[in-house]
């Protein structure tokens, strides 16, 4: 995977995000302007998964409460998901997106592995930014942040990639 450009990785994860939403939730997502950094994000639910191999990094998905609820309702076919179901659905979402990345590049480059998804909430910001309170998580990395939304604005999330 060492010959793989970051742009190829980014576009693969963008496509995997859109394909996952279309396939599992029948939701068409549109990508906004890519920020070439790990932007600070306030999210109600954040799924994080590590990717290892020739390239090591993270795929992070941050969603607001309404989007996390939509993901849980559609992926789990549950009209009224509880907190555990919402966390499970966001973990499964990030796992599916990273799994698409792994499947595509494992055959071509081999040596692609994924960790278990971690689901958290709160604010993510880089360690260079001062902490305002103790309820935050600092991410020491550089990468990109890609905002996604659907046509009516009922689904909003950010996908961050560091590799």
N, C-alpha and C positions, 0 to 999 in steps of 0.2 A: 504494500500500500504506500510505500515511500514515494513512488512515482505519481501518486494521485494528488492532484492539486486541491487546495482548500476550496476553490470555487466548485470543483466537481462534487466534493463532499457537501457543500452548502446546497447546491441545486438538488442533489439526491435527497437530502433531508427535507427540503421544501416540497418536493414531489411526494415523498413518503407521507408528510403531514397532510397534504391535500388528498392523496389517495386514501389514507386511513379514514379521514372524515367522510369522504364520499362513500366508501365501501361500507363502513360500520354504522354511519349515522345519516347517510343520504344528505349531507351538507356540503355545499360547494364553498370552499374557502378561497379567499383572495389574499395574496401576499402584498404587504405594504413595502415601503422603502426599507432596505436593509441598512442597519446601523453597523458600521465596522468597529464595533466594540461591544463589550458586555455591559449593556445599559442597566442602571439601577431599576429594579422592578418591584412594585408592591403587588403581591398576588394573594388571593385567598387560598389557592392550592397550587403547589409547584411539584412537578415530577422531575426527578433527576436520575439519569442512568449513565454509568461510566462505560466507555468503549476502550478496549485495549487491543494491542497488536503492534504492527509497525508504527501506527499512529495511536496515540493515547489522548483521551479527552473526555468531554461530557456533552450530553444532549440534555437540555433543560427546557421544560415546558411550563410556563406560568399562565394561569388562567384565573379570571375573576369567578366569583361564586355562581353567577348565572351560567357561564360557559361550563364550569365544572359540573353543575347540576345537569345541563344538557347532555354532556358526555356520559354521565352516569345513567341518565334515563334511557338514552339511545343504545349505549353499548351493553347495558345490563338488562334492558327491557323492563325497567322498574319505574312506575309512574311517580313514586315518592321515595327516592333514595335517601338513606340515612348517611351520616358522616362517614362511617366505615365503607359504605358502598361507593361514596364519592371518591375517597382516597384510593380504593381498589381500582376504580375506573380510570383515574388519572395515572396510576401506576401502570395499568394495562395499556393506556394510550401511549405513554412514553416508551414502553416496552415494544409495542407494535411498530412505532416509528423507527426506533433503533434496530429492531429486527429486520426491517426492510433494508436498512443500510447494511447490516451484517450480511444478509442474503445476497445482495447485489455484489458486494466486494469480496466476500469470502471465496466465491468461485474464481474470481479474477486474480485476487492477491493473496488469498489464504490468510491465516493468522489474524482473524478478527474475532474478538470475544466481547461479551457484554457482562456487566455486573447486574446485580439485582436493583430494581427501581427503588428509590427513596422518595417518599412523598412528605413534603413539609409545607408550612404556610408562613407568611410574613414577608419581610423585605429582603431582597437580595441586592447587594451592591459590592463593588470592588473594594479591596482592602485599602486602597488609596483614599477612599471617601471616609470622612469622620463618622463614627457611630453616634446616633442621636439617642438611642436607647439600647437596652440589652437584648431586646427581642428581634434580633436581626441575624442574618447569616452573611458572612463576607466571602466572596468568591475571588480567589487570587488567580486571575487568568485574563487572557485577551481572546477575543473571538468576535462573533457577530450576533446581533439580535434581529430577528425577523418578526414583525407584527403580522398577524393574520386576523381577518374578519370575514363574515359572510355577508351576503347582499343586504339583509335587513339589519345588520349590526347586532343580532342577538347572540352571536358567538364572537368572542374576542380573546385572543391569546397571543403570547409571545413565545417564540422558539429561539433559544440561545444555543449556539454551537461553539465549543472550544475544542480545538484539535491542532 
